[in-house]
Amino acid sequence: MSVPTSPSAPELTTLPKVPRWRTLLGSLAMAREPIRNLDRALSNHGDTVGLHLGGVRPCIVTRDPALAQHILQKNHRRYLKSDLTHGLIRYLGRGLLTNEGADWLRQRRLIQPGFHKQRLTALTRLMQAAAEEWSADLRARLQAAPQSMLTVDIHAEMTRVAFHIIAQATFGTSMADAERNRLSDILTRIQAFYVRTIRQPYLRPWFMARGAYKKHEALSQELRELVRGYIRWRQNTAPESPAPDDLLQMLLDARYEDTGEGMSEEQLLDEANILLLAGHETSANALSWLFYLLAQHPQAAQRVRQERAAAGLAQRPPEFAELPQLTYAQQVVQETMRLYPPAWILDRVALEDDEFRGLPIPKGTLFSIYIYGIHRHPGLWPEPDAFRPERFASGQEPPIPAYAYLPFGGGPRLCVGNHFALTEIQLVLLEALRHFDFQPTAPDAPGTDPLVTLRPKGPLWLQVTSA
């Protein structure tokens, strides 16, 4: 088998473009099914193509890993996140996801130690406790169900457990169901509205006239006040000994090197909001697709169970240090995030003139790095749509090309919580397969709902029985 190379190795002296009139006519279809329409455009025109976002704004979409590496890593100083991401500041604040420049770097250096292995070891216990609480509840529902068989919306289940985990890890306490559901609903509604304003920019005057912006800004304020209550509760509670080992305490204790001061309350709110969004969205979606894929491939689920038993972990949860021993479980997670990358597309804008393989890139050029397309590129991945966890095994041939796998982005803006998310996903996977079998309820693959992250389109129904 030959080693795949980037399909864009030749010079890119000219850029294929979709005519503006065509993207304008197809803007509604693009808004409804962006993945299907992006795949079609790239299949017809090549791995890098110019089009107009919403039929209005010039944009270059690429599934070329070499160009992605050029933008995200090799020449990253010439590119920043565009206003497509910065627009979220209006609703979520200026946290690590939305911030930029020197202010972002300062915050990154302040927060990154909170995700080091020593803290993850402690957070693993919180994750495991939340996973066990969820599995105990599902076992009780299963026992009460007719014929000990239950049909569940696995996305709703995983959203619940992921929000429980991030609430425990961030605030050191579990949110009430009503409060957690409200936060999740607010985040979903803000995302759906914001993404629509990007994909259909010509509707913005209509949104303004109908008061949609004010409505979603009110939702944002409700979110901030809910989170503010947790921050003030911690600040006003008598100090514990030892102090809670959670992410909120890390944020409260963090001090800037240059001033020795901590973050303001508004900065704390911004970062906590991003933790809630990124910390539950990516994991909930990845876990939902994971169990859907395992329902389709029961032999992979059985192999995970066998690996766990061989490691002496059949009767107890693994410690953080033991997770790397479970290599096949890790490969299952990696392959899931290849097929369904939570961050399915990234945006960048050129700060100055640049060049890539003969293609001039003028200042102000907007790029959409199409991660979903890179992950399923037939020139990079043998059988790109097949679920094959072993492709991530050590020494597997052909090797994975650089920047062909970007579930957490790449370069200096690689997601700071990537190890947190991978640990969480693996723990929930192991806990679930310890108790349950999952079977599909329909032969067809479910649709995707690409908002800020890649969600299932509607409920993701699976049949659950005892393992």
C-alpha positions in Angstrom: 0.0 0.0 0.0 1.5 3.3 -1.0 1.9 6.1 1.6 -0.7 8.8 0.9 0.6 12.3 0.2 -1.1 15.6 0.2 -3.2 15.9 -2.9 -2.2 19.5 -3.2 1.5 19.0 -3.6 1.6 20.8 -7.1 1.9 24.5 -7.4 -1.4 26.4 -6.7 -0.8 29.2 -9.1 -4.6 29.5 -9.8 -7.4 28.9 -7.3 -10.6 27.3 -8.6 -13.6 29.3 -7.6 -17.4 28.7 -7.4 -19.1 31.7 -9.0 -20.7 34.0 -6.6 -24.1 33.7 -8.2 -24.0 30.0 -7.7 -23.1 30.2 -4.0 -25.8 32.8 -3.5 -28.4 30.6 -5.1 -27.2 27.6 -3.1 -26.9 29.5 0.2 -30.1 28.0 1.7 -28.9 24.5 0.9 -25.5 25.3 2.3 -27.1 26.6 5.5 -29.2 23.4 5.8 -26.5 20.9 4.9 -23.1 22.5 5.0 -21.1 19.2 5.1 -22.9 17.7 2.1 -22.5 20.9 0.0 -18.8 21.5 1.0 -18.0 17.9 0.1 -19.6 18.4 -3.3 -17.8 21.7 -4.0 -14.4 20.2 -3.0 -15.0 17.0 -5.0 -15.9 19.1 -8.1 -13.2 21.7 -7.8 -10.2 20.3 -5.9 -9.0 20.4 -2.3 -8.9 24.2 -2.0 -11.6 26.3 -3.5 -12.8 29.9 -3.4 -16.5 30.6 -2.7 -18.7 33.2 -1.1 -19.9 32.5 2.4 -23.7 32.9 2.4 -23.3 34.0 -1.2 -21.9 37.3 0.2 -18.4 37.0 1.7 -15.3 35.7 -0.2 -13.8 32.7 1.5 -11.3 30.0 0.8 -12.3 26.5 1.9 -9.5 23.8 2.1 -9.2 20.2 3.0 -5.5 20.2 2.2 -3.5 19.2 5.3 -0.4 21.0 4.0 -2.2 24.3 3.7 -3.8 23.7 7.2 -0.4 23.2 8.7 0.9 26.3 6.9 -1.9 28.4 8.5 -2.2 26.8 11.9 1.5 26.1 12.6 4.2 27.1 10.2 3.0 30.6 9.5 0.6 31.0 12.4 1.7 34.5 13.3 0.3 35.7 10.0 -3.2 34.4 10.8 -5.7 35.0 13.5 -9.2 33.7 14.1 -11.6 35.7 12.1 -14.7 37.7 13.2 -16.6 34.4 12.5 -15.3 33.3 15.9 -14.8 36.7 17.5 -18.5 37.3 17.0 -19.2 34.8 19.8 -17.6 37.2 22.2 -21.0 39.0 22.1 -22.6 36.0 23.7 -19.9 34.0 25.5 -17.3 36.6 26.4 -13.6 36.8 25.7 -12.3 33.4 26.8 -9.6 31.2 25.4 -11.8 30.1 22.5 -12.7 33.6 21.4 -9.8 35.7 22.5 -6.9 36.7 20.3 -3.4 38.2 20.3 -1.3 39.1 23.4 -4.4 38.9 25.6 -5.1 35.3 24.5 -1.4 34.3 25.1 -1.5 35.8 28.6 -4.7 33.9 29.4 -3.3 30.7 27.9 -0.2 30.9 30.0 -2.3 31.5 33.1 -4.7 28.7 32.5 -2.7 25.9 30.9 -1.2 24.6 34.2 -4.7 23.8 35.3 -4.8 21.0 32.7 -1.4 19.4 33.6 -1.3 15.7 34.5 -1.2 16.2 38.3 -4.5 18.0 38.2 -6.0 15.6 35.7 -5.2 12.8 38.1 -7.5 14.4 40.7 -10.1 15.3 38.1 -10.2 11.7 37.0 -11.9 10.7 40.2 -14.6 13.4 39.7 -15.1 12.1 36.1 -15.4 8.5 37.2 -17.9 9.4 40.0 -20.1 11.2 37.5 -19.9 8.3 35.0 -20.8 5.8 37.7 -23.7 7.9 38.8 -25.0 8.0 35.2 -24.5 4.2 34.7 -26.3 3.4 38.0 -29.3 5.5 36.9 -29.4 3.9 33.5 -29.1 0.4 35.1 -32.1 1.3 37.3 -34.1 2.4 34.4 -33.1 -0.7 32.4 -34.2 -3.0 35.3 -37.6 -1.4 35.4 -38.1 -1.5 31.6 -40.2 -4.2 29.9 -38.0 -7.2 28.9 -35.0 -5.4 30.4 -34.6 -3.4 27.2 -34.5 0.3 26.8 -34.4 2.7 23.9 -32.5 5.9 24.7 -31.4 9.1 22.9 -27.7 8.6 23.5 -27.0 12.2 22.7 -29.3 13.4 25.5 -27.7 10.8 27.8 -24.2 12.0 26.9 -25.0 15.6 27.2 -26.3 14.9 30.7 -23.2 13.0 31.8 -20.8 15.4 30.1 -22.4 18.5 31.7 -22.4 16.7 35.0 -18.6 16.0 34.6 -17.7 19.6 33.6 -19.9 21.0 36.4 -18.1 18.8 38.9 -14.7 19.5 37.4 -15.3 23.2 37.2 -17.4 24.1 40.2 -16.7 21.0 42.5 -20.4 20.4 42.8 -23.2 18.9 40.8 -25.8 21.2 39.2 -29.5 20.4 39.7 -31.1 18.8 36.6 -33.2 21.9 35.9 -30.2 24.3 36.1 -28.0 22.0 34.0 -30.8 21.6 31.4 -31.3 25.3 31.3 -27.6 26.0 30.7 -27.4 23.4 28.0 -30.5 24.8 26.3 -29.1 28.4 26.4 -25.8 27.2 24.9 -27.6 25.3 22.1 -29.9 28.2 21.3 -27.1 30.7 21.2 -25.0 28.5 18.9 -27.9 27.8 16.5 -28.7 31.4 16.1 -25.2 32.6 15.8 -24.3 30.0 13.2 -27.4 31.0 11.2 -26.3 34.7 11.1 -23.0 33.5 9.6 -24.4 31.1 7.0 -27.2 33.5 6.0 -25.8 37.0 6.5 -28.5 38.5 4.3 -31.0 37.7 7.0 -29.4 39.9 9.6 -31.6 43.0 9.0 -34.6 40.7 9.5 -33.1 39.3 12.7 -32.5 42.9 13.9 -36.1 43.9 13.1 -37.6 40.9 15.0 -35.4 41.5 18.0 -33.5 38.2 17.7 -30.2 39.8 18.7 -31.6 41.2 21.9 -33.3 38.0 22.7 -30.1 36.0 22.5 -28.1 38.6 24.3 -30.7 38.2 27.1 -30.0 34.5 27.1 -26.3 35.2 27.3 -26.9 37.4 30.3 -28.9 34.7 32.0 -26.0 32.3 31.4 -23.5 34.7 32.9 -25.7 35.3 36.0 -26.0 31.6 36.6 -22.3 31.1 36.4 -21.6 34.3 38.4 -23.7 32.7 41.2 -21.3 29.7 41.4 -18.2 32.0 41.4 -19.6 34.2 44.2 -20.7 31.2 46.2 -17.1 29.9 46.2 -15.6 33.3 47.0 -18.0 33.9 49.9 -17.8 30.4 51.4 -15.4 29.8 54.3 -12.2 28.4 52.9 -11.8 24.7 53.0 -8.7 22.9 54.0 -7.4 21.7 51.7 -8.8 24.0 49.0 -11.1 22.3 46.4 -9.0 20.7 43.6 -11.3 21.8 40.7 -11.0 24.2 37.7 -12.8 27.1 39.4 -10.3 27.1 42.2 -7.5 26.9 39.7 -8.9 30.0 38.0 -9.4 31.8 41.3 -5.8 31.0 42.5 -4.1 31.8 39.2 -1.9 34.9 39.2 -0.4 36.9 36.3 3.4 36.7 36.3 3.8 40.4 35.5 1.4 41.8 38.2 0.8 39.1 40.7 -2.9 39.8 40.5 -5.7 37.4 39.8 -8.5 37.6 37.2 -11.4 40.0 37.5 -14.9 38.6 38.0 -15.7 39.3 34.3 -12.6 37.4 33.2 -13.5 34.5 35.4 -17.0 34.5 33.9 -15.6 34.5 30.4 -13.3 31.6 31.0 -15.9 29.6 32.9 -18.4 30.1 30.1 -15.9 28.7 27.6 -15.1 25.8 29.9 -18.8 25.0 30.1 -19.3 25.2 26.3 -16.2 23.5 25.1 -16.0 21.1 28.1 -19.4 19.6 27.6 -20.1 20.1 23.9 -17.0 18.4 22.5 -17.2 15.4 24.9 -21.0 15.0 24.6 -20.9 14.9 20.8 -17.8 12.6 20.7 -19.4 10.2 23.1 -22.7 10.2 21.3 -21.0 9.3 18.0 -18.8 6.8 19.8 -21.6 4.7 21.1 -23.5 5.0 17.8 -20.4 3.5 16.0 -19.9 0.8 18.7 -23.6 -0.2 18.2 -22.8 -0.6 14.5 -19.6 -2.5 15.3 -20.2 -4.8 18.4 -16.9 -6.6 17.7 -15.0 -3.4 18.6 -17.0 -3.0 21.8 -16.1 -6.6 22.7 -12.4 -6.0 22.0 -12.5 -3.0 24.4 -14.0 -5.2 27.1 -11.3 -7.9 26.5 -8.5 -5.4 26.7 -9.9 -4.0 30.0 -10.1 -7.6 31.5 -6.6 -8.4 30.3 -5.3 -5.3 32.1 -6.9 -6.5 35.4 -9.5 -3.8 35.3 -12.7 -5.8 34.8 -13.9 -5.2 38.4 -12.7 -1.7 39.1 -12.3 1.6 37.4 -8.9 2.5 36.0 -6.7 5.1 37.5 -5.5 8.0 35.4 -2.0 6.4 35.1 -3.5 3.1 33.8 -5.4 4.6 30.9 -2.5 4.5 28.5 -2.3 0.7 28.9 -5.7 0.5 27.2 -4.4 1.2 23.7 -7.3 -0.2 21.7 -9.8 1.9 23.7 -7.8 4.9 22.8 -7.8 3.9 19.2 -11.6 3.6 19.3 -11.9 7.2 20.6 -9.4 8.5 18.0 -11.2 6.9 15.1 -14.5 8.2 16.4 -13.1 11.7 16.5 -11.7 11.2 13.0 -15.1 10.3 11.5 -17.0 12.9 13.6 -14.5 15.6 14.7 -16.2 17.8 17.3 -14.5 21.0 15.9 -15.5 20.2 12.3 -14.2 23.5 10.8 -11.9 26.3 11.8 -11.6 29.9 10.5 -8.6 32.1 10.1 -7.9 35.4 8.4 -4.6 36.6 7.0 -3.1 39.5 8.8 -0.7 40.3 6.0 0.2 39.2 2.5 1.4 35.6 2.3 2.0 32.8 -0.2 1.5 29.1 -0.3 3.0 27.0 -3.1 2.7 29.7 -5.6 -0.7 30.9 -4.5 -0.7 34.5 -3.4 -2.7 35.1 -0.2 -3.6 38.8 0.1 -4.0 40.4 3.5 -7.6 39.9 4.8 -8.1 36.5 3.0 -10.6 34.4 5.0 -10.0 30.7 5.3 -12.2 27.9 6.4 -10.1 24.9 7.3 -12.5 22.0 6.7 -11.4 19.4 9.3 -14.3 17.1 8.6 -13.2 17.0 4.9 -9.5 16.4 5.8 -10.5 13.6 8.1 -12.4 11.8 5.4 -10.2 12.6 2.4 -9.8 9.5 0.2 -6.3 10.6 -0.7 -5.2 10.6 2.9 -7.2 7.8 4.5 -7.7 4.3 3.1 -11.4 3.5 3.2 -12.1 7.0 4.7 -15.7 6.4 5.7 -15.0 3.0 7.4 -14.7 2.6 11.1 -11.3 1.1 11.6 -9.7 1.9 15.0 -6.6 -0.1 14.2 -5.5 2.6 11.8 -4.2 4.5 14.9 -2.2 1.5 16.2 1.5 2.2 16.7 3.5 1.4 13.6 0.5 1.1 11.4 1.1 1.5 7.6 0.5 3.8 5.9 1.4 6.4 8.5 -1.0 9.3 9.1 0.3 12.4 7.2 1.0 15.6 9.2 -2.1 17.6 9.9 -4.4 15.0 8.4 -5.8 14.4 11.9 -6.9 17.5 13.8 -9.7 16.7 16.3 -8.4 19.4 18.7 -7.0 21.8 16.1 -3.3 22.3 15.7 -0.4 24.6 16.3 -0.1 27.0 19.3 -3.9 27.1 19.5 -4.3 23.4 20.0 -7.2 22.9 22.5 -5.9 23.4 26.0 -8.4 20.8 27.3 -7.6 18.0 24.9 -6.2 15.6 27.6 -9.1 16.4 29.8 -11.6 15.5 27.0 -9.7 12.3 26.0 -9.6 11.2 29.6 -13.3 11.9 30.1 -14.3 10.1 26.9 -12.3 7.0 27.7 -13.6 6.8 31.3 -17.2 7.0 30.2 -16.6 4.5 27.4 -15.1 2.0 29.9 -17.8 2.5 32.4 -20.6 2.1 29.9 -19.2 -1.1 28.3 -18.7 -2.6 31.7 -22.5 -2.6 32.1 -24.3 -2.2 28.8 -24.6 -3.4 25.2 -25.7 -0.9 22.5 -27.6 -1.8 19.4 -28.8 0.4 16.5 -32.5 1.1 16.1 -32.2 2.1 12.4 -30.0 0.9 9.5 -29.2 4.4 8.2 -26.6 6.7 9.5 -28.0 9.7 11.4 -27.6 13.2 10.0 -25.2 15.7 11.4 -26.0 19.2 12.8 -22.8 21.2 12.3 -23.1 24.2 14.6 -20.0 25.4 16.4 -19.5 21.7 17.1 -20.6 18.6 15.2 -23.9 17.4 16.8 -26.3 14.6 15.7 -29.3 16.1 13.8 -32.1 15.3 16.3 -32.2 12.4 18.7 -29.7 9.6 18.3 -31.7 6.5 19.3 -29.9 3.3 20.5 -31.2 0.2 22.1 -29.6 -0.7 25.5 -29.4 -4.0 27.2 -27.3 -5.4 30.0 -23.8 -6.5 29.0 
